[in-house]
């Protein structure tokens, strides 16, 4: 199956990487798709996020990293994906992602959504929390891949 794992990945966390590794293990091809949403204020540009994710995924030969604009349902159709992978940490995530899955199914009847529960070690981890902790001077080195940690430190040094 060709699977799509969409998200903002701003920045990619070890929780995201856990889902990527698990999804890659059950997929013929996994496309990690970064939503390019110019209306959203991000720490990293889309190109920076692509570079960080490609580096973090370099040992996974069946993983491709790209970006998209617009509706996920159309992107999935364009790359001939069959399954959308969504990581969920809690009931709130599940309720939101389930609603999005229903909308995507209405827009593209060929899409199936697979919910992957977060591993216990990452159930509280979010990109928003990582950014907030990092900006306030906290240590996020155990929350993100090493290459991402280095980029966060560089980004914060410029502020």
C-alpha positions as CSV (number, residue, x, y, z in Angstrom):
1,X,0.0,0.0,0.0
2,X,1.1,3.6,-0.6
3,X,0.6,5.6,2.5
4,X,0.6,9.3,3.2
5,X,1.6,10.8,6.6
6,X,0.6,14.4,6.5
7,X,1.4,17.1,9.0
8,X,3.1,20.4,9.7
9,X,6.2,18.9,11.3
10,X,7.3,22.3,12.7
11,X,9.6,20.8,14.0
12,X,9.6,17.1,13.5
13,X,9.7,15.3,16.9
14,X,10.7,11.9,18.0
15,X,6.9,11.1,18.2
16,X,6.6,11.9,14.5
17,X,9.7,9.8,13.8
18,X,8.2,6.9,15.8
19,X,5.0,7.0,13.6
20,X,7.2,7.3,10.4
21,X,9.2,4.2,11.4
22,X,6.1,2.2,12.2
23,X,4.2,3.3,9.1
24,X,7.2,2.6,6.8
25,X,7.3,-0.9,8.2
26,X,3.8,-1.6,7.0
27,X,3.8,0.4,3.8
28,X,5.2,-0.3,0.4
29,X,5.8,3.4,0.1
30,X,5.3,6.1,2.7
31,X,5.1,9.8,1.7
32,X,5.7,12.2,4.5
33,X,3.7,15.2,3.3
34,X,4.4,18.6,4.9
35,X,1.4,21.0,4.6
36,X,2.5,24.3,3.2
37,X,0.1,26.7,4.9
38,X,1.3,30.3,4.4
39,X,-1.4,31.6,6.9
40,X,0.3,29.7,9.7
41,X,3.3,31.2,11.5
42,X,6.0,28.5,11.6
43,X,9.4,28.3,13.2
44,X,10.9,26.7,10.1
45,X,10.2,27.3,6.5
46,X,8.7,24.4,4.4
47,X,12.1,23.9,2.7
48,X,13.9,23.7,6.1
49,X,11.3,21.1,7.3
50,X,11.8,19.1,4.2
51,X,15.5,19.1,4.6
52,X,15.3,18.1,8.3
53,X,12.8,15.3,7.6
54,X,14.8,13.9,4.6
55,X,17.9,13.8,6.8
56,X,16.0,12.1,9.7
57,X,14.5,9.6,7.3
58,X,17.6,8.8,5.2
59,X,17.8,5.2,6.5
60,X,14.3,4.5,5.4
61,X,14.4,3.6,1.7
62,X,10.7,3.5,1.2
63,X,10.1,7.0,2.7
64,X,9.7,10.1,0.5
65,X,9.4,13.6,1.9
66,X,7.5,16.3,0.1
67,X,5.2,19.2,0.6
68,X,1.7,20.1,-0.5
69,X,-0.8,22.9,-0.6
70,X,-4.5,22.7,-0.5
71,X,-6.7,19.8,0.4
72,X,-5.2,16.5,1.6
73,X,-7.8,14.6,-0.3
74,X,-6.6,16.0,-3.6
75,X,-2.9,15.5,-2.7
76,X,-3.6,11.8,-1.9
77,X,-5.4,11.4,-5.2
78,X,-2.4,13.0,-7.1
79,X,0.2,10.7,-5.6
80,X,-2.1,7.6,-5.9
81,X,-2.1,7.0,-2.1
82,X,-4.5,4.6,-0.6
83,X,-4.1,5.2,3.1
84,X,-3.6,8.3,5.3
85,X,-1.7,7.7,8.5
86,X,-2.6,9.8,11.5
87,X,-0.8,9.6,14.8
88,X,-3.1,10.2,17.8
89,X,-1.9,10.9,21.4
90,X,-5.2,11.2,23.2
91,X,-9.0,11.4,22.8
92,X,-8.9,15.0,21.7
93,X,-6.5,14.1,18.8
94,X,-8.7,11.1,17.9
95,X,-11.9,13.2,17.8
96,X,-10.3,15.9,15.6
97,X,-8.5,13.4,13.3
98,X,-11.6,11.2,13.0
99,X,-13.6,14.3,11.8
100,X,-10.9,15.1,9.3
101,X,-10.9,11.5,8.1
102,X,-14.7,11.7,7.5
103,X,-14.3,14.9,5.5
104,X,-11.4,13.4,3.5
105,X,-13.5,10.3,2.7
106,X,-16.4,12.5,1.5
107,X,-13.9,14.4,-0.8
108,X,-12.1,11.3,-2.0
109,X,-13.9,8.0,-1.5
110,X,-10.7,6.0,-2.2
111,X,-9.0,7.3,1.0
112,X,-8.8,5.1,4.1
113,X,-7.4,6.6,7.3
114,X,-5.3,4.5,9.7
115,X,-5.0,5.9,13.2
116,X,-1.7,4.9,15.0
117,X,-1.7,5.5,18.7
118,X,1.4,7.3,20.0
119,X,3.9,5.2,21.8
120,X,3.7,5.8,25.5
121,X,7.1,7.6,25.6
122,X,5.8,10.2,23.1
123,X,2.1,10.5,24.2
124,X,2.6,14.1,25.6
125,X,5.0,15.3,22.9
126,X,4.0,17.9,20.4
127,X,5.8,20.3,18.1
128,X,4.1,23.3,19.9
129,X,5.5,22.1,23.2
130,X,9.0,21.6,21.8
131,X,9.0,25.1,20.3
132,X,7.8,26.7,23.6
133,X,10.2,24.8,25.7
134,X,13.1,25.6,23.4
135,X,12.3,29.3,23.1
136,X,12.2,29.5,26.9
137,X,15.6,28.0,27.2
138,X,14.6,24.4,28.0
139,X,16.4,21.3,26.8
140,X,14.6,19.6,24.0
141,X,17.4,17.3,22.9
142,X,15.5,14.2,24.0
143,X,12.4,15.3,22.1
144,X,13.6,15.7,18.5
145,X,16.2,14.0,16.2
146,X,19.7,15.4,16.7
147,X,19.8,17.2,13.4
148,X,16.5,19.0,14.3
149,X,17.9,19.9,17.7
150,X,20.9,21.6,16.1
151,X,18.6,23.5,13.8
152,X,16.4,24.6,16.7
153,X,19.5,25.9,18.5
154,X,20.6,27.8,15.4
155,X,17.1,29.3,14.9
156,X,16.8,30.4,18.6
157,X,20.3,32.0,18.5
158,X,19.1,34.2,15.6
159,X,16.1,35.6,17.7
